[in-house]
Amino acid sequence: MKVSIITVVYNNEDTIAECIESVFSQTYHDIEYIIIDGNSTDGTKEKIKPYLDKIDCFISEPDSGIFDAYNKGIKWATGDVVGILNSDDFFHSERTIEKIVKAFDVSGSDLVYGKGVFVSKDNPNLIKRIYPSNPFKNSHLFFGWIPLHPTIYVKRKVYEEYGLYNKNYSIAGDYDISLRWFKNKHIEKFYLKDWVVKMRLGGKSTTLALQKKKSSEDMKIIKYHKLAGYLTLMFKIGRKIPHHLIPRMVDSKSLYRWF
């Protein structure tokens, strides 16, 4: 089973190399790696250059936003399964993709998802927020439940049959496409009870300045998908509170064991 991993990046010279190394350190080797750069003007392209002989597809050109870039990567993908690893992020372990592939093989599902953590931008060993998950029930969606997007891997045929990211959203298109997947009863889902990704705080939608805009787009998406309106939005926001508090009270070893 070939896995296509897509990284989109724009002016992120500080972390792109660690992201790339995370892909190439995986124990599973049937990986197609695609990087879509939005024509960075800092040193990002120079940081990518040493890896070009290992990268299967590298495109550097202007785009209309992160979801346009995702779509470009998906159109180039030839893998059986497609996943996203953003340039601020890295895999939780060297065996992450191996575990995801095994989950697809064992379950026969179209979609596999897991758990993730947010870490300090300057200290990736410091957990700032957890993002646990659980087996899917349709009713969960009305209470703001959705897996962390970079933990979701889908078969490429899911994109071919049900469409790409909606570029009309600038910050919450991942929530929209995730709801499309999880509301679709024809897409078989499987919960991998394992940690998939570490995400640095400070990404596209994790800064406080962008939370208001994200909530506005979330509300449009909630209404479009006929969930419970502001109740769903409040639950979605409220779910984050314990996820922020728990790492302050529990050491990382206990955290991983309990969740």
C-alpha positions in Angstrom: 0.0 0.0 0.0 1.5 3.3 -1.1 0.9 6.3 1.2 1.0 9.8 -0.2 2.0 12.4 2.4 1.4 16.1 1.5 3.2 19.0 3.1 2.1 22.5 2.3 4.4 25.4 3.3 4.8 29.1 3.0 7.7 31.0 4.6 8.4 28.5 7.3 12.2 28.0 7.1 12.5 27.3 10.9 10.6 24.0 11.0 10.3 22.6 7.4 13.5 20.5 7.7 12.3 18.8 10.9 9.0 18.1 9.2 10.8 16.5 6.2 13.1 14.5 8.4 10.0 13.2 10.2 8.7 11.7 6.9 12.0 10.2 5.9 12.6 8.6 9.3 9.5 6.5 9.0 9.9 2.7 9.3 7.4 2.3 6.5 9.0 3.0 3.2 6.3 2.9 0.5 5.8 6.6 0.9 5.2 9.2 -1.8 6.2 12.6 -0.5 4.7 15.7 -2.0 5.6 19.3 -0.9 3.6 22.3 -2.2 5.3 25.6 -1.5 3.4 28.8 -2.0 6.5 30.5 -3.5 8.2 31.3 -0.2 10.3 34.4 0.0 12.3 33.5 3.1 14.8 30.6 3.3 12.2 27.8 3.0 13.2 26.7 -0.5 16.9 26.6 0.4 16.0 24.4 3.4 14.1 22.0 1.1 16.8 21.9 -1.6 19.0 19.2 0.1 16.1 16.8 0.1 14.9 17.2 -3.5 16.4 13.9 -4.7 14.1 12.1 -2.1 11.0 14.2 -2.6 8.7 12.7 -5.2 7.0 16.0 -6.1 7.9 19.6 -5.3 5.9 22.5 -6.6 6.7 26.1 -5.7 4.3 28.7 -7.0 1.7 31.2 -5.7 -1.6 29.7 -4.5 -4.9 31.1 -3.2 -4.5 29.6 0.3 -3.8 26.5 2.2 -6.8 24.5 0.9 -5.8 25.4 -2.7 -2.4 24.0 -1.9 -3.8 20.8 -0.4 -5.9 20.3 -3.5 -2.8 20.7 -5.7 -1.0 18.0 -3.7 -3.9 15.6 -3.9 -4.1 16.0 -7.6 -0.5 15.0 -7.9 -0.9 12.1 -5.4 -0.7 8.5 -6.7 -0.8 6.6 -3.4 -3.6 4.3 -2.2 -3.9 6.4 0.9 -3.4 10.2 1.4 -2.5 12.1 4.5 -1.5 15.7 5.5 1.6 16.7 7.5 1.9 20.5 7.7 5.2 22.2 7.8 5.0 23.1 11.5 4.3 19.4 12.4 6.0 16.1 12.7 5.0 12.5 13.3 4.6 11.2 16.8 7.0 8.3 16.2 9.0 6.6 13.5 6.4 3.9 13.3 3.4 6.1 12.8 2.8 5.4 9.1 3.5 1.7 9.7 0.7 1.7 12.3 -1.7 3.6 10.0 -1.1 1.2 7.1 -1.7 -1.8 9.4 -5.0 -0.2 10.5 -6.2 0.1 6.9 -5.2 -3.5 6.2 -6.8 -5.0 9.3 -10.0 -2.9 9.2 -10.6 -2.7 5.4 -11.7 0.9 6.1 -11.7 4.0 3.8 -10.6 6.3 6.6 -8.3 5.9 9.6 -7.9 8.5 12.3 -6.1 8.8 15.6 -4.9 11.2 18.3 -2.6 14.2 18.4 -0.9 16.7 20.7 0.0 20.3 20.4 3.5 21.2 21.5 5.4 24.4 22.3 6.7 26.2 19.2 10.1 26.5 20.7 10.2 23.2 22.7 8.6 20.3 20.8 9.0 18.1 23.9 6.6 20.4 25.9 3.0 19.3 25.5 0.7 22.3 25.6 -2.6 20.7 24.6 -3.9 17.2 23.9 -6.3 16.2 21.2 -7.7 12.7 22.1 -10.4 11.0 20.1 -12.7 8.0 20.4 -14.7 5.6 18.2 -17.0 7.4 15.9 -20.8 7.9 16.5 -22.8 10.1 14.3 -24.3 11.9 17.3 -20.9 13.1 18.3 -20.8 15.5 15.5 -23.7 17.5 17.0 -21.6 18.1 20.1 -18.6 19.5 18.3 -16.6 16.3 18.0 -14.2 15.9 15.1 -10.8 14.3 15.0 -7.7 16.4 14.6 -7.3 16.8 10.9 -3.7 15.7 10.4 -4.5 12.5 12.2 -7.0 11.6 9.4 -5.8 9.4 6.5 -8.2 8.5 3.7 -8.0 6.4 0.6 -7.4 8.5 -2.5 -10.6 7.2 -4.0 -12.5 9.2 -1.2 -11.2 12.4 -2.8 -12.0 11.2 -6.3 -15.6 10.2 -5.4 -16.5 12.9 -2.9 -14.5 15.9 -3.8 -11.6 18.1 -2.6 -11.3 20.9 -0.1 -13.6 23.9 -0.5 -11.3 26.8 -1.3 -14.0 29.3 -0.3 -13.0 28.7 3.3 -9.7 30.4 4.3 -9.2 28.7 7.7 -11.8 26.0 8.4 -11.9 24.0 5.2 -10.5 21.0 7.1 -13.6 21.0 9.4 -15.8 21.1 6.3 -14.2 18.2 4.6 -14.0 16.2 7.8 -17.7 16.6 8.3 -18.3 15.6 4.8 -16.4 12.4 5.4 -17.8 11.5 8.8 -21.4 12.3 7.8 -21.0 10.0 4.8 -22.3 6.6 5.7 -20.6 5.1 2.6 -17.2 5.9 4.0 -16.0 3.2 6.4 -14.1 4.7 9.4 -11.6 3.2 11.8 -10.3 4.6 15.0 -6.6 4.0 15.6 -6.1 4.3 19.3 -2.7 5.8 19.0 -0.9 9.1 18.8 -0.3 10.2 15.2 1.1 13.8 15.1 2.7 16.5 17.1 1.6 20.0 16.0 3.4 23.2 17.0 1.2 25.9 18.4 1.1 29.0 16.2 -0.2 27.3 13.0 -2.8 28.6 10.6 -5.7 28.4 13.1 -4.1 28.1 16.5 -3.3 31.8 17.1 -5.8 33.8 19.1 -6.0 36.5 16.5 -7.5 34.0 14.0 -9.9 32.2 16.4 -12.7 34.7 15.8 -12.5 34.2 12.0 -12.3 30.4 12.5 -15.4 30.4 14.6 -17.3 32.4 12.0 -16.3 29.9 9.3 -17.1 27.0 11.7 -20.6 28.4 12.1 -21.2 28.6 8.4 -20.0 25.0 8.1 -22.2 23.8 11.0 -25.3 25.4 9.4 -24.5 23.9 6.0 -24.1 20.5 7.5 -27.4 20.9 9.5 -25.9 20.3 12.9 -27.1 22.1 16.0 -26.1 25.7 15.2 -24.6 27.7 18.1 -24.9 24.7 20.4 -22.6 22.7 18.3 -20.2 25.6 18.0 -20.2 26.1 21.8 -19.5 22.4 22.4 -16.7 22.5 19.8 -15.0 25.4 21.6 -15.7 24.1 25.0 -14.1 20.7 24.3 -10.8 22.5 24.0 -10.8 23.7 27.6 -9.9 20.4 29.3 -7.5 19.7 26.5 -5.5 22.8 27.5 -5.7 22.2 31.2 -4.8 18.5 31.4 -1.2 18.9 30.3 -0.7 21.4 33.1 -1.8 18.9 35.7 -0.5 15.6 34.3 3.1 14.6 33.2 3.5 13.4 29.7 4.0 9.7 30.5 0.8 9.6 32.5 -1.0 11.6 29.8 -0.1 9.2 27.1 -1.1 6.2 29.3 -4.4 7.6 30.3 -5.6 8.9 26.9 
